[in-house]
């Protein structure tokens, strides 16, 4: 199953914890991987080696959260993202900003505006272009 696109993303994906994010970063790169493949990718990029059972637990948790899809082949489980990295980030950002505005109202908007004012001209121009194209 290919990763979800913006057109498919009617709901908001759950927030990921630190280790879940690390696993997903590698799974997005792999597109599909077994526990062992994900473990090797995570451990190759880390100074602290994680156990097979840790990665297996994280992938099972991500499956329950409906962030990945599990496919069994013989005795091996393969996992693939249900959300593309871009769609996941966009949906989470939208949800986080909406939650901040809902909770803090105008104060949140003032801080967003101040943050934008502190950006350099090139970045502000890029931001305007992104907002216009969204």
Phi, psi and omega in degrees: 000126180289155178300151180297150175252174180302324180293332182274348193269069180287331182251172181258129179289155182289156174293139180258141174280169188307309182291325176297321178296317179299315179297315180295322178304317180284324179292324176297324178289315181288331186074322172206141180200153173280170177304315182297318180296318178293317178303313180298319180294315180296313182293328179294333183260006186233150176277342180251117183282132179261157180276155177305314183295330178295312180294321178300315179297317179297316180294322176296320178296318178295327176294316178296326179281357181061043175258332177233163175246136179258136177231129182259133175229105187066237178259006184253132174264135175245140182240142176222147180294140173271341179241134171293158179304316183294316180293319178301309182298318180296314181295319179293318180298316178301314181294319181293316179295316179300319180295319178296316180293320177299318184282319188247354175056229184300327180300319178296317181296322177299316181291324175299314181298318178298319178298317180296319179299332182278350179286153176289162186302320182295318180291321177297320179296317177298318179298317178298318180296317178298317180295321180292322183277348183285000000 
